[in-house]
Amino acid sequence: MAPYKFRGALNIGFQLSITVGILVANVLNYFFAKIHGGWGWRLSLGGAMVPALIITVGSLVLPDTPNSMIERGQHDEAREKLRRIRGVEDVDEEFRDLVAASEASMKIEHPWRNLLQRKYRPHMTMAVMIPFFQQLTGINVIMFYAPVLFNTIGFGSNASLMWFSDADMPGSCSSLYRGQVSESTGTLVNCPSAAQSINVSVNMLFTFIVAQIFLTMLCHLKFGLFLFFAFFVVLMSIFVYYFLPETKGIPIEEMGQVWKTHWFWVKDMLPMKIIPLEEATR
């Protein structure tokens, strides 16, 4: 639904809002922990119901997108919805692009098998490598175990909570980066559901693995663990700089053109020339 000019900003805003919410929650936990009588945890636990209720009620009134209407054959309703969203009457060009993209995706019979095709190699690489690098930077496990880390180096329980809130601020900045690079992953292929499933699965898998081995690695590597994470930050930055093209200002329906102009991925996007057997044996 977002205009392509603002799609990246809105996606980053979503990522940033999640991390800011974590920051606010931990600041509140710090003050709740200082309540005499030890019943502050009830406020922390009960307070989580507030955003949960807002999301639940909001999901009931969430409107359909033009894309979903087109997929259900409601073209007239989709065109009217698109006019309301854009605020202009002339949406024919964008509407035709949406219809063409929907028809192309409906023709795909084996989305999982199609993802193995050579022309989808750049998309699959990003769908796997970006969440892989994202978790190996350590930002999530630092947020998971920050109170434990600060407690082990001598801070009290309350101080650990406050320091965790401070430690979460770089996480907010990290979300800007994570949102920017992940925004171009699930929208670049004609099999968005399958590709997004792989992206989320890889993300959750490495979140689980890194969270399980973090404390063991911390005990054995000590401060070297943070050098380990720093190495992957540098490696990820190099990978993104050279292999992830800029998608700013490009409509979703035209994402395929991005890869065709990239210095490395262009060889996978160009159609392969078929040479006759008699010509190849000369």
N, C-alpha and C positions, 0 to 999 in steps of 0.2 A: 504493500500500500504506500510505502514511503517513496517520494520522488527521488530519482537517482542522485540528484544534487545533494540531498540531505540524508541519504541512506546510511552512509558511513558514520555521520555524526550521531544519528539516532541509535545505531548499533553500539557505538562506543558509549553513548549515554546510558544504554541499558546495562552494559558491563560495569560501568562506573557506579551506577546506582546500586548494583548488587554489593559491591565492595564497600561503598559508603554505608549501606545498611548494616553490614557486618561491623564496621567501625562504630556506628551509633549504638548497636546492641551491646558491644563490649564496654563502651563508656557507661551505659546504663547499668551493666552488670557490676562495674566497679563501685558505683554509688549504692546499688542494692546490697552489695556484700558488706557495706559499712553500717547497715541497719542493725541496731542492737536487738538481740533476741534470736538471731540466726534464721529469721523467716524471710529474708530478702530473696532467697532462691525461688520462693513462690511467685514473687513478682516477675522474676526473670522468665520462669516457665510459663506463667499465665500471660505475660506480655507478648509471647510469641503467637498467641491466638489472634491478636489484633491484625497483623498483616495477613495471616492465613485467612481470616474472615473476609478481609478486603479483596483478596485474590479470588476467593470462592464466589462472592457476590459479583465481582467484576466479570468473571468468566461467563456468568449467566446472561449478561447484557452485552457481551463482546460482539460487534457486528461482523458479518461475513465480509471477506475480501472479494474484489472483482475476480481474482484468479479462481477462488473456490466456486464462485457463481458460474463462471465460464465452464469449469470442469463438470458442473451439474447441468449444463445446457441452458442456463438462465442468462442468455446474452443481453436481452433488453434491460434486465435488472442490473447486470454487471456494468453496462454502459452508463446507466443513470447513477450508479454508485461511484463510478470513476469520475463523472462530472462533479458530483458533490465533494469528492476528495480533493480534486485538482482545483475546483473553484472556477472552471472555465467550461464553455460549451463544446469547444472543438477538441475532442479527445480521440478522434478517429484513428490517427496514426498509432497512438499508444495502444488503443483497443485492438487494432489489427495485429500488433506485435504480441499482445497477450493471447489472442486467439490462436495465432500461428504457433506460439510456444506450447500452448495447451494441446493442440492437435499433434504436434511432434512428439510430445511426451506420451500421449495415448497410443501412439503407434509402436512404442517400445514394448516388446513382449517378454524379454528376458533382461530386466535391468541389472541383476547381479552379474550375469554373464557378460553383458555389454560393458561393464566397468573394467573388464580385463582387456578390452580393445586398446590398441596402441594410441589412438587419438585421445583416450581418456587417461593416459599415463600421467600427464602433469596434474590433473585434478586429483587422481588417487594419491599421488605423492604428497600433495598439500593436505589432503584429508587425513593422512596418516602422520606425516612428519610434524605438522604444526601442533597437534595435541601432544605428541611425543615430546617435543622440545618444551612445550608449555609446562608439563609436569616436572621435567628434569631441571628446570630452573629453580625448583624448590619453593616457589612462592606459596603453593597450597599447603605443603607440609609445615612450612614455617608458621603459617597461620593456624594450622591444626595444633601444633605443639609449642607455640610461643610461650604460653603461661608456664609450661613445664620447663622450658629452656631457661627462662628468667628466674624461676624458682630454684633451679639447680645451681645457679651462679650466685645465690645469696639473697635475692629479693624475696620479700614476704609475699603472701598470697595476694593482698590488695595491690601492692606495687607491681606484681607480675601482670595483673589484669590491666593496669594503666599502661605499662610498658608495651603490652600486647596491642593496645589501641594505637600507640605511636608506631609500633612495627607494622601495623596494618596500612599506614599511610602510603608507603612504597607500593603496597599491594593495589591501592587505588590507582596509582600511576601505571602499574603493570597492566591493569585492566584496560587502560587506553590502548596499550600495545596489543594485548591479546584480542581485544575486540576488533582492532583494525585488520589484523592478519587473518582472523577466523571468519571475518565478514565475507571474504572472497572465496571461501572453501565450498560451502554447500550449494552455491547458486550458479556454479560454472558448468554443470553437466546437465544432460537431458534426463538423467536419472537422479533427481535431487533427493528423493526419499532414501534410496539405497545409499547414496554417497553420504548423506547426513547421518545415517545409521552407523556407517563405518567410522565417521569422524567422532561421534559421541561415544561409541564403543571403545575406541582406542583411548579417548580421553579418560573414561571411567576406569579402564583396565590399568593404565599407568598411574592414575590417582591412587588406586588400591595398592598396587605394587610398591610405589614409592612410600606411601604411608605406612605399609607393613615393615619395610626394611629401614625406615629412617632412624629409629632409636638404636638399632643394632649398628648401623653405620656410624652414628654419632659416638657410640661407645668405643668403637675401634679406630675411627679416623680423627676424632676430636675436632679441632678447627679445620682440619683438612677436608671435612665434609662440605664446608662452605666454599672452599676452593674448587671442589668437585662441581658444585652448582654454578659457580662463576664461570667455569670452563664451558659449561653447556649454554650459559647466557651468551658468551662470545660466539660459540659455534652456531647458535640459533640466529644471532644477528647477522653473521656472514651468510648463512643459508637464505634468510629472508631478503637480504640486500641483493643477492645475485640471482635468486631463482623465483622469487615471488613478485610478479609484475604489479604495477600500480593500477588500481581499478577505480580511482576517483573520477566521478563524473560520467561513468559509463553505465548505461542501462543494463539491467540483468539480461535482457534478451540478446544483447550484443557482446556478452562476455567472451564468447568464443573467439572474437577478433583479437582479444588481448593476448591469448597464447600464440596466435599466428604471427604476431609481430615481436615475440620475445626471442632473444638471441639463442637461448638454449632449447626451448620447447618447440620452436618452429619446425624442427625436423620430425617431431611426432604428430604435428597437426597437418602437415602437407600430405596430400594423397600419394600413396606409393605407386610408382609407375610399374606396370606389368610388362615385362619383356617377353616376347614370344620365344618359345623353346629353340626354334631354328636359328633365331638371331643371337641367343645367348650362347649357342654352341659353335658359333663361327670363330 
